[in-house]
Amino acid sequence: MSKTYTTINVRKEQTTTWITLNRPDKLNAINATMLQELSEALDTIENDANVRCVIITGEGEQAFSSGADITEPHKLTHETATEFSRKGQKVFSQVETLSKPVVAAINGYALGGGLELALACDFRLASDHAELGFPEMKLGIIPGWGGTQRLAKIVGVAEAKRLIMLGDRVKAEKALKMGLVDKVVSMGKLEAEAEALAQRLCEYPPTALKYAKHAINSGTQASFESGLKKETEFFALLFSKKETKEKIESFLSQGNKKEGDW
């Protein structure tokens, strides 16, 4: 009997498993419960020889994920911010190191932690109305779940600095030109396109795919762990700053939670 989750839906279709972030009223914002449930689902998938590919998407048409649930980081201290960063990094590293290919089907906003999750996937397909970015700088903080490391490796240092340090958001077509996503399709075709890509991957020997993924990742991550440690250090340090707390308080008081924060 399959497990029932509260923040994600998991469904298996032949050799592909879909993981759907399921908090549409919060634009699929990622909280501690969702991180834990993602980790548990990934462990189950890793140990299921019948699963050959994974697709991650968000419930509804508005958002893949608007990022970390702002009501939780709002309460972080230096110590708990360190723990929060490491937890997200660990779960997203599970995505990246999973022995099966992972496809992100980006159906709307992919902001902050939501974009960090997409970056951990092997392939990124986006709907034509998707919007991607890292708005953390507006709150006086930085991405803390691997974004500072993965983004630069995928789009280059210059584009990574623009997106993170300026907080720019990009539409799907611009993201495609940058190499941030692999393909853009209409919203109505996104699920079918993701399924078609998954089917192609499922046709290849799983062991060959596993080692290809591992070899590629290993060749580009020689100092990845040290980069993640620095990211956590700076992410947590910023939560001890008065300015950060004031910016988050101001943001919350303006009622901007509906757009997704990071």
N, C-alpha and C positions, 0 to 999 in steps of 0.2 A: 504493500500500500504506500503510495507516494505521500510525502510530507506536505502539510498545508502551512503556508507562510502568511504573515500578516502584511508585509510591505513589498513583496515580490510575488509574481506568479511564475510557475515553472511548468512548461508543457513539453512533452516529447512527441515528435512527429517522425516516425521511422528512425533514421539515424541522426536526426538533428534535434537538439534541445533548445527551446526558446526560454530566455529569462526576461520577464517584463517587469520593469520597475513600476510599482503599483501604488503610488500616492498622488493621483492626478489632481486632487484638491490642493496639493502643495507643489504642483508642477514637478512631481516625482523627486522632490528634494531628498537628499540622502541623509538619514539620521543613523544613530548608533545601531538601532535594531536592523535597519536595512543592511548595514555593513556586515553584521553578524549573520544575517540570513543569506546574503550573497556568498559569504565564506562557506557556510554549510552546504549550499547548493553546488558550489564549485567542487567541494570535496566529493560529493555524491557523483557528480559528473565525471570527475577524474577517475573514479573507481568503477565506472560503468563502461565496459568494453563495447557495448552496443551503441554508445554515443560517439559519433565521428566528428561532429561540428556543433558549435554553440552560436546562437544569435542573441544579442542583448539589445533591447529596445525599451521605450517608455510607453506607459499607458496613455491613450488619447493622442491627439494631434498637436497639442501645444508644446510638449516638452519631452525630450529624451530624459534630461534631468537638469533642473535649474541650479544644481549644486548642493553643497552641504546645507542642511537645515539651519538657517540663521538663528533660530531660537536656542540651539544647543551651543554653538561657538560663542554666542553672546555671553555665556556664563563661564567661559574658559579662563583658567589661570595659567601661569607658565608651566606648571607641572601637568595639569590636565590637557593643555594644548599639545604638549609633547606626546602624551599617550594617544590623543585623538589623531595626530599626524601619523604616528607609527601604525595605528590600527588601519587607517585608510591606505597607507602605503603597502601594508602587508596584504590586504585584500586585493588591491589592484595588481600587486605583484603575482597573486594567485592567478588572476586573469591572464597576465602576460606570460607566465610560465606554464600555464595549462598545457597538457600534452596534445590537446586537440585545438584546431583553429577556432578563433573567436571573431565574429563579425559584429560590429556595432551598426545598428540600423537607426540612424539619428533622425527622429521624426519631428523635431522642433528645436527649442532651446537646448543647447549643450553648453552650459556655463559653469565656470569654476570647477568644482568637484565632478560635475557631470561630464565636462570635457576631459578631465583627468581620467575618468573611467573609459571614455571612448579612446583616448590615446593609448591605453593599456591593451586595447584589442588589436588584432592582427590586420583587420580590414575595417574601413569606415565608409559606409554608404549614407548619403544624406538626402532628405527630401528637399525640394526646391525652395521651401520656405524656412529651412533650418537657419539658425543663427548661433554662432559659436564665439566664445570669448572667455577672458579671465578678468572679471570686474573686481577682484580682491583689492587691488591697489586703492580703490575708492574708499575702502574701509581701513586703509592703513596696514594691510597685511599682504601676504603672498600665498600662492598655491602651496598646499601642504601635503598633497597626496601623490607626489611624483610629477606634477605638471612642469616644474622648473627644469627637470631633467629630460623628460620624454619629449616635450615640445621642441626643444632646441635640436634634438636628434632627428626629428621628423621634418621640421620646416626650416631649420637653420637658425643660427644664433641671432641674426639681425631681426628676422620675423618674430622670433620668440620674445625678444626684448620689446618689440613694438606691442605685441599682444599683452604681455604681462606688465610691463612698466608703464604703458600708456592706458591700459585697460580697454583697448579697442575691441569692438566686436566685428565679426565678419559674416556676411551672408554666404549661403552655400556655394554660389558660383566663385566667389573670391576665395573661399576655403579650398575649392578644387584647384584653382590656379596656384595656390600656395603649396599644394601637396598635403594639406591638412585632412582632406577627405579624398577617397579614391574615385567616387562617382556620385553624380547628382541626378536624381530622378523625381518625377512628380510624386506627391504624397500617396496617390492612389496606387502607384506601382512599387512603392518602397518594400512592402512585405514580399511581394513576388520576386523582386530583384534580389533581396537578401536570401530568399529560399533558393533561387537559381544559383547564386554564388556558393551557398552551403552545399548544394547538390554536386556542383563541380568538385568541390573539395572532398566530398565523401566518396567520390569515384577513385581517388588515389589511395595507395596503401597507407594506412594510418601510421605505421612505424616510420615510413619515409617522411611523412609530413611532420611527425614529432621531432625527428632529428634535424630536418631542414629548419624548423622554427627555432630549435635550440641553438643550432649553429649560427644562424643569423643574429639572434639575440646576444649570444656570447661574444660575437665579433664586434658589437657596437656598445657593449656595456662594461668595458674593462674597469672603469672607475665609477660605475653607476651607484654602488653602495655608499661610497664616500660622499657622492653628490646628494643622495637621499639623507644622509646624516646631517649634512650642512643645511638642507632644506628644513628638516625638523627643528634644528637648533634655532634658525632665524624665525621660523613660523611661530615657535613657542615664545621666543624672546619678545616678539611684537605684542603678544597678549599681556605682557607686563607693563606696557607703555600706556600712560594716561591718555595720550592722543588717540590710540586705537580704540579704547573703551568709549571715548567721547564720540568718535565717528560712528561706531556701531549703535550707540544709544540714539544718536541723531537720525541715523538711517531707520531704525525701528520706529521712532516717534513720527516719522514722515509717512509711515504706512506703505512702504515700497516693497514689502515682502512678496507681494503677488508676482513680481517680475522674476523672482529668483535672484539670489545675491551672489553666491559663489558656490 
